Amino acid sequence: MYQQVTFEKLVVQAFIGGKSWQALTLSKTVPSAKAAKEILDDLIEANKDYLPELN
């Protein structure tokens, strides 16, 4: 459980720093880099009203 919480915090920090995709690839629940990209794209789309504009 600690590892999962740490991973989730890393993803939030990575989003702020522009490295979300790399952080998602570290999760044991994400099977591949391609899946990480798809998850990230879906998360951005689903939360676009709450996120700052990405450049």
Beta strands, then each sheet from edge to edge (+ up, - down):
end
